[in-house]
Amino acid sequence: MRRSLLLAMVLSAALALGSAGMAFAAEKPAKNQTLTFNLSVEPQTIDPNKSTGVPEAIVELNIFDGLTRLDKTDRPVPAIARSWKISKDGKEYTFHLRDAKWSNGDPVTAYDFEYSWKRALNPATAAEYAYYLYYLKNGEEYNTGKIKDANEVGVKAIDAKTLKVTLTAPTAYFLSLTAFPTYMPLNKKAVEAGGDTWYTKMDTLVTNGPFKIVRWSHQDKLEMVKNPNYWDARKVKLDKLVYTMVEAESTELTMFETGQIDLGHFPPRPELPRLREQKIVKFTPYLGTYFYEFNTSKAPFDNPKVRKAFAMAINRRQIVEKVTKAGEVPAMAWVPYGMPDAKAGTDFRKSGGEFFKDNDVATAKKLLAEAGYPDGKGLPPIEILYNTLEMHKAIAEAIQEMWKKNLGANVTITNQEWKVYLQNRTDGNFQVARAGWIGDYVHPMTFIDMMISNGGNNRSRWADKKYDDLVEVAKTTTNAAKQYKAMHDAEKILMDAMPILPIYFYTQPVLQKSYVKDVAISMLGFFDFSSAWIAQH
């Protein structure tokens, strides 16, 4: 990183902290600095190497710190790494770590990062996000078993305070990746002492972020307190942070209106007009796509014509206007709006356009007939799987009716709690499953590489070598025009094959009490409470 850029980032961070400090002084802080946030579900895991969901990340990003951390504009800024140097060819990063401690008092070292990254890549770990570390030299080769020696992977602790990282190719967004949970450090001693469930035991749940967990009442609450060993503890204003796990949207709203929670992000959709009018809800940008995925390994969805027929036989406009009601945009493509294209000032989605028409029932019927199912005759029963949430149920019911009416399909819907739903998607125990993908960094690749063959988050079982080759070109070329063309071409292949059915591009409705200050709500779906505080009320 150039010295001038680093200085600008440091000055920017200092100014932001100064303004937050003035706000803290201008409004009197409450004596009780406890914030209660409804996470909505029990996390499947809070092992950063193994987690995949947004709820898990919302926990991890408040109890861990990576080399970098995203600021309020989703740009990476120094965290455990106080500075870094990038080689002229863009392939080598040398990170210089600051003095930092784990919650148990151990020093955070470069060895902790090397251990964690190699653990995530180890095939035995079965990390679904392992492919996020394929940017490292020999990362993919080690994860897929082509090489057995982890020492050949491009991450090495030179000493306790210096981490050298070697990439396969220059990666413009690599510093954003180092803020992502998969790149978080782990305390080797604690992990090995606690085994696979180290994160569930208070004596081995050793973390290095703004907060530390002191109590976990499963299916009920996660309680955290300020971590006195955090390197930037002076910035942390909250004494206590409580996550509740209430799935029912109506219950979340009741808890918010009766003061049982201070912040929530799943208000019931039928209530949004009232909440908007009363200025109780606010809408923040959200870089994500709500979609259904098909299990392409099983009939009838092993046939792309069937998949495209089902994709075209729903009315997205009706769903966002009558069901979700939060200003979502119907999605006729995979990558959402809000990410750059090759030319400065242009948007990837606007440049790429749409790939099909919404509610194109005539074409859907034609494709279904060509696939051997005229007017739905011969189709097996179709089941939509979704995780328990009132909004997901309402969307599933709407699509159920559309598919029955437009295609003659016999459709049932099934809900499961979060952990079971995730596991069944991973195991392939579904026909059609509700899903959502939220960007992990502000670049189209965070959507494009999700669908690579055998990718840990590609649960559709779809694979296409041409698609994989285009992703590889986009990841390894230094030519911006060539990189973005490869991503556009890959998206076209994906939408032609339709293993996933885009429904809408997200917005984020948030219930937030007026006395809750300085919560950083990311367009990536994260809630960062490291600077949050409670004003008198």
N, C-alpha and C positions, 0 to 999 in steps of 0.2 A: 504494500500500500504506500502511495506517495505521502511524504511527510506533510505536505500542505493539506491533503484530503483528511489525514488523520487529525491534524490540528483543528480543521473545520468541524469534524465530527465531535471532538472533545469539547470545543467551544459551544456547539449546538446543545450538547448534553448538559453542559454547565448552565446555559441560559434557561433550558427547560426546567432543570432542577430549581434554579433561582426563582422562576415564576411560580412554580408549585409551592415553594417555600413562602412566597409573599401571600399566595392565596390562603395557605394554611394559617398565616398570621392575621389576615384580614377578617376571616370568619373564625369565630372561636371554636376550637375543637371540643367535642364532647368528652366528658370524663371517661365514658365507656367506649373504648376504641375496638368494638367488636362488630364485624360485618358478617351477615348471613346471606349466603348465595345458594340458590337452588340449582344444583348440578343436574338434577332430574333423574339420573340413573346411578346404579352401583357400578363403579369402574370395573371393567373386565380384568385389568391389571394396571399397576402403576410402575411396572418395570419398563423403563424407557426403551430398552432394546426390543421389547416384545409388543408394545402397545400399538394400536392403529387408529383408535377413535378420537374424536374431538373431546368428549368428556374426560377421557384419560389424559389427553394433552393439557386440558385446563387445570388438572391437578398437578401434573408433572412440571409445567412451566412456572408454578408457584413454589415448588419445593426443590427444584434443581436450577442450576445455571450452567450454560454451555460456554464455549469459547466466546461466542457473541450472544447478544440478546436483541430482540426486535424492539425498536422504539415505537412511539404512538403512530408513526407513519409507516410502520412495518419495514423500516430500514435497519440493517444490522449495525449495532454499535458495540464497542468493547464491553466484555463481561469478565469471565475468568481470564481471557487473554487481554492484557493491557495494551498490547500492540502486536503488529505482525508485518512481515515483509514478504512481498510476492516477487518471484523471479521474473525476468524479462519475458520469458516464453509463457508465463502464466500457469506453469505446471507445478511449481513448488511454492509452498507456503511455510514460512517459519513463524510460529506463534510464540510470543514471550508472555508467560503467565505472571499474574500478580500474586501477592501473598493472599491466600484464601484458605479457609478451613472448612472441613466437613462438620456436620452438626455434632459429631462426637469429639471434635477437637483435633482430629488428624489433619495434616496439611493436604490441600488439594494439589495434585502434581500432574505433570505431563504423562506420567505412567498410568494414571487413572483414566485418561482419555484413550491412550493406546490400548489398555485392557478392555475398555468398554466397546470401542469400535471393532476390535478383533473378535470380541465375544458376540456382537451382533452379526458378524459375518460368518462365524463358525456354523457350519451346517447343523450341528447338534442343537444349536439354540433355536432353530426354526423361526427366525425373525421374519415376519411378513414384510417388514420395511428394509430387509437386508439390501435390496436393490438400490436403496438410497445411498449406499456406500460403494456402489460400483464405480463411482467417480474416482475412487482411490485406485492407484496402480495395483493390479492383481486382485482387486477386491472381488470382482465377479469370479475370477478363476478360483480363488480360495473358497468362496461360498458354494460354488457348483462342484467342487471336488477335483478340478483339473490340476490344482496344486495343493499340496498337503501342509506346506510349511507356512504358518501365519507370519513368520518373519519376512516373507517376501511381499506382504501387503504394504502399500505406501503410507504407513503411519509409524513414526518412531519417536520415542522420547529420547532426546539427546542427553538431557539431564532433567532434574525435577521441575525446572522452570522453562524448558524449551521443547516444543513439539514441532517436528518436521513432517510435513504432509506432501506426498507426491501424487499428483493426479494423472490420469491417462490422457487428459486433454484439458486445455483451458476451459474454465467453467465460470461464466460471468456472475452467477448467483451462488457461488460456493459459500461465501460468507453468510448468506441467508440460511443455507443448509446447516451450518454449524450452530445455529440457534434452535434447530429442530430437535425434538426429544431423542430420536435415534442417535444423535451425535452427542448426547449428554454424557458426562463422565460417570463412572460408578466406583464406589469404594470396594475394591477387590476383597479385602478382608471380611467386610460385612456380607457381601453377596455369597462368598464361599461358605461362610459360617451359617447363613440362613437357608442355603439351597435354593431350589426353584421358587420357593414362596418367601424369599428373604424380605420382600416388601410388605408382607402381612404381619410381621413381628416387630414390635416396637424397639427391641434391642438390636435388630439388624437393619431396620429401616433408617439408614444413614444417608442424609441428603446434604446438598450444599447451596440451597436457594434461599429466598427471602423468608420462607416459613418452614416449620417442621411439624410433622404430624405427631400428635400426642394421644389421639384416641380415634379408633375406627370402629364404629358400631355398624356392622354390615347391613346393607339395605335400609339404613337410617341416616347416619351422619358421619362425616369426616371432620374432626376438629384439629385445627392447626394453631400454633402460636408463633410469634415472631422468633426467628432464628438468631440468637445473639452472636453466633459465630459467622453470620453472613458477612461477606467482605464489604458490602454496602449497606450495613444495618442501619446507619444513620438516616437513610432515605425511607426506611420502612416505618410507617406511622401506626398501622394497626397492631394491636396487642394480640388479637385473636381473629381467626378466620374460620367460619363454619360453613361446610357444604352440606346441604340437605339433599335427599335423593327421592323426591316426590315426582312420580311419572305423570300423574293426572294433571292436565293443564288447568282444569277448573279448580283443583285443589291448590295449585301454585298461586293462582290469582287470589283465591280466598286468603291464603297465607300472607300474600303481599298486602292486601287491603286491610288485614287485621294486624299488621306489624310483626308477623312471625318471621318473615324474610325481608331483606332490604333490596334484593336484586334477583331477578328471574329472567329467563329468556325463552319461555315457551307459553306465552299468553294464549288462551283459547281463541281460536279464529273467529267464532261468531261474535265475540266481545270486542274485536278490534275497532269497529266503527265508534263504539262508545268510548273506548280507551283513548282513541286518537282525538276525539272531540274534547275529552276532558284533559287532554295533554298528560295522560298517565303513562302512555307508551311512547317510545321513540324508536326510530328506524335507523339502523346503522348499516353501512356497506358490508356486504358479505360475499366473498369470492368463492361461490360454490354452485354446484349443479345438483338438483334433486332428480333422481332417475330410477328406473327399474332395470334390473339386470336379468337376462335370460340364462338359464343353464343350457349352454349350447351342446352339452354332451348327451342330452336326452331328447327324444322326440316329444313334441313336434318342433321344439326350438333348436334342433340341430339343422333346420332348414332356414337359410337366410330370408327366403320369401315369406315364411310364416312370421319371422321376427319383424320384418318390415311392415307386414300387414297389421300386426298388433300395434306397432309404433304409430302408424298413420291413422288408426281407427279410434284415437282419443282426441278430445277437444280440450287442449291446454288452456286456451283463453277462458273457457268456462270454469276450469279448475281454479285458476288464479283469481278470477273475479268473484266466483260464487262460493269457493271453499276456503282457500288460503287467505285471501283478502289483505295481503301485506305488501302489495305493490310489486310482486314478483313478475318476471318477464318470461313468457312462454319460450321454451328452449327447442329450437329446431337445429341444434348443433350440440357438440359436447363441451367445448371450451367456452366459458362465460365471458361477458364483457368485462373490461377493466384491466386488461393486460396489454402490454406494448406489442407492436408488430415491428418488423425490421426497420421501417422508416420512422424516425423520431416524430412523436406527436400523433402516431396512428394507433388504432386499436386492433388487436389480433382478430377479434370476433367480427368487427365491422368489415375488415379486409376479407375475411373468409366467407362471410355471408351465411345463408341458411341452406340446408341440404335437402329439406323436404317440406311439404305443406302440412300445416296443422289441420286436423279433422278432415283428412282426405279420404273419406269413406269409399268412394268409387275405386280409387287405386288400391286401397286395402282389400276390398272384395275381389278385385281382379287378381292380385298377388296370391291371396288365399286359395282361389280356385286353381291357379296355375300350380300351386303346391300340392294339389290333390284334395283340398277340403272345401268344395263349393258350398257357400252359405254355411260354413262351419260343420258340414256333414263329415263324420269320421274323426273329428277332433276329439282327443281324449279330454277328460275333465282337467281344467286349468286351476291351479291354486296360486294365489298371491300371498307371499309371506311378508309380514312387516313387524317391526318391533313396537311394543305397546306404547302408544301415544295417540291421543284423540285425533290430532291432525292427520297422522298416517292412516288411521282407520277411515276418516272421512274421505281422503283421497282414494284409498283402495275401494271404498264403496262406490265412488263416482266412476272409477275406471272399470270396476266390475260390471256396472250397468251399461257403460258404453260398449264394452266388448260383447256383452250379451246381445245388445240391440243391433250393433253394427256388423258383428261377425258371426252371430249365432253360437257363440262359445258358452259352454257351461262353466262358470267361474265361481270359485269359492275363495274366501279370504281367511287367513289364519294369523293371529298375533302371538308373539312370544316375548318374554322378557329379554332385556338387552344381551346378557351373556349367552343365553341359549340361542338366540337369533344369530349372533355373530358366529357362534360355533357351527351352526347348521349351514350358514353361507360358506364358511371355510371348508366344511366337509362335503359340500355339493348336495346337501339334502334340501333341495328346493327346485321348483320350476321357474317361477318368477319371484324376485325378491326386491322389496323396497331398498333403496340405498341413497346415499348422498356423498358427494365428494367435495371437500373444502380444500382450496389450495393451501399448500404448505409453504409457499413462497410466491412472490409476485412475478411469475413467468409462466408462459403457456406449457412449458415442459412438466410442470407439476400435475397437469391433467393428461398430457400426451403419454408420458412414460408409465402411467398407472396400468395401461392396457397391453403392455408387452407380454409376450408368451411366457407363461409360468411366473409372471410377476406376483409377488405376495399379496397384492390387493386386487388382482384380476381374478375374481371369483366366478366369472362366466365360463371358464374353461375354453375360451376362444383363443386361437393362436393364428398368426399370419406372419410368415417370414419377411414379406415385403414391408409390412408395418414395422417389424423389429429393425430391419435394415435402415429404414428412414429415421427411426428414433436414434439409432447409432450415429448416423450422419449428423443429425441435429446436435447430438451431444459432443461430437468430436471435432466438428469444423470450426474454424475461427472466422469464417466468412458469414457475416450476419444475414445477408440475403439468402445464402444457401441454407443456413440453419432454419430460418423461418419458413422457407419454401418446403423444406423437408417436413416440418411440423404440420403445415397446411395439407400437404399431400397425405401424410399419415392420418390426419383427421378425416379426410375424404374416404380413405379405405375403411376406416372404422365405421363411418356412417353408412357406407354402402353395405357393410356386413351386418351392422346393427346388433351386436351382442348386448348392447345396452340401449335403453330407451330414454333419452332425455325428456324431462317433463317441464321443468322451469329452472330459471336462474334465481338463486336465493336473494332475499333481503333478511336482515336480522332485527326482529322486533324485540325490544328490551324494556322490561319493567324495572325502573330504577328510582328509588326514593331521592327526593331533592337534597337530602342531607348527605348522600353518598357522593364523595368527591374523588376525582382523579383516578378513576378506574380506566385503564387502557383497554378499550375494546377493539380488537384487531379485525380487519376485514377477512382474516384467515380463521375467524371463529374463536379466537383465544380471549380470555379475560385475565389480564395481568393486574394483580392487586399489590404489587411491590411499592407503589406510591400512593395507594388509596388511603382515605381517612374518613372519619365521621364528624360532621359539623354538629354543633348544638342544635337541638330541635325540640 
